Amino acid sequence: MFEVLPGVGLVLPRGAGVLRFGMPEREAQWAVATLADVRGTWVCGAGWSFSASYEGLELLVCGDTADRWGRAEHTVSGLATVRLGRYGGAATEPSAVPVTLRDVDVFGHPAREVLDVLTSDPHPTVSLPHAPAHAHAHAPAGYLTEIRLSAG
């Protein structure tokens, strides 16, 4: 089970550790490598990034991010963002691995139910990009496919 810790990071399954915002790349890669093969990747604005696949989920981790307008207060050293997403297009069933936020499995219940419990803005540093910012009645059919975490 992955557990989202808003403002802190992401607890990895099987006791692999915690991806904590601000941690160095090597420590982040080491923790993820205990679960899956780590692959280097490129993300615009990030000093480093890597991805890994784990039981139907894709993890994208980025760090040392610079603000594109040069604002020093928006530059993050170390781990800055984590994206956890499901493979493929529309999700029509629960994820094989729970991803919890405030004890709610965001990929394990239909999108409308998740949004009813979490609201459209679960935490300032957490986003559910495929969730509309307005009424839950307009939530996507099926299950959510992505959650993003940021250092702030």
N, C-alpha and C positions, 0 to 999 in steps of 0.2 A: 504494500500500500504506500502511495505517495501521500504526504500530508503537507498542505500549504500552510506556511506560517507567515501571515502578512507582516511585512516590514522586517522579517528575519531571513526567510528563504524557503527551502523545500526539503523536507525529510524524505530520504530515499528508502525504498523497500529493502527488506531482508537485512536490516542493520547496517546498511552501507554508509550511513552517516547523514550529515546535513549539509546541503549546499547553502552556505551563509553569505549574504550580501557582503561584499568587501574582501572575501577570501581570495587568495592568489590562484592563478590559473592552474598551477601544478596540483594544488590540493583539491581543487574542484574536479580536475580530470581523474585524479587518483580515486576519489570517492565514486565517481560514475563508472570508472573502469572495473570496479568490483561487481557491477551488474551487467555491463554490456561493452562491446567494442566501441571505443571513442574514435571519432573521425573529425579531423580538423576541417573547418569550413571558413568561409569568409562572410562577414556581415558588415555592411557599410557603417562607419562610425564607431566600430568596436576595435580595440587593440588586439583582441583575441576572441575566438569563438570555437566551439566544437559541438558536435551532435552525437547522439547515441539512440539506438532503438531498443525498446524493452517491451516485450509482450504486447505488441500492437500499438505502442505509444512511441512517439518521437520526441526526444528531449533536445532542445537547442539552448545552449548556455553561452552568454556573452559577457565580456568584461573590459575594463579600462575604456569606458565609453566617454567620448568627448561631445560636448554640446555643439550642434552644427552652427549655432550663432555665436560661438566663442564665449558663452557665459560660464565662468569658472565655477560658479555655485551649482551648475547642472552637470559638471564633469564627475564621473564616478571612477574611483580606483578600485581594482579588484572586481569580483563578480558583481555585475550590474543588472542583468535581466535573465530570466528563465522562461522559456516557452515550452509547454507540455501540450502536445496535440495528438489526435488520433489519425491513423493512416486513412487515406482515401477520402471520398466525398462525404455524403450525408451519413450520419451514424443512425442506424435503425435499432440498435440493441445496446445494452450496457457494455462498458469497457471490461476487458478481462481483469484489469488491475484497478482497484479503487483509487481515486484521486480525491482526497477529502479537503474541504474548507469548512471550518467551524462544524465539524462532525457531519457534513453533508457530502455525499459522494457525487461530485459534479458531473461525472461521466456515467454514473450508475443509475440515474433516474431521468425521466423525460425532462427536456429543457424547461417546460412551463413549471413543473414542480420545483425544480432547482431554483428558478428565478423567484417563485413565490416565497421560498424560504430565505434566500439570500438577498433579494431585491436586485435591481439591475446594476447597482454599484456596491459590490460586496466589501470593498475596502479601497482606499485611494491608491494603494500599490498593487492591486489585483484587478485584472480586467478579463472579462469573458467576451472576447471580440465578436462572437457570433450571436450575442444576446443584444437585442435592441435596447436602446436607452429609454424607451417609453413603455407603454402598457404591456404587461405580461401576456395579455390575450394575443398579442402579436408575436410572441416568442416563436422561434423556429420549431417546426415539427421535428420529432425525433429527439436526439440527444445532443448535448453540446459537444463540440469537437476540439475545443482549444481553451486553455487558460494561460494567461501571461502574468508574470510577477516582476516587479521592478524594485530597485533599492529605494526609490522615492523620488 
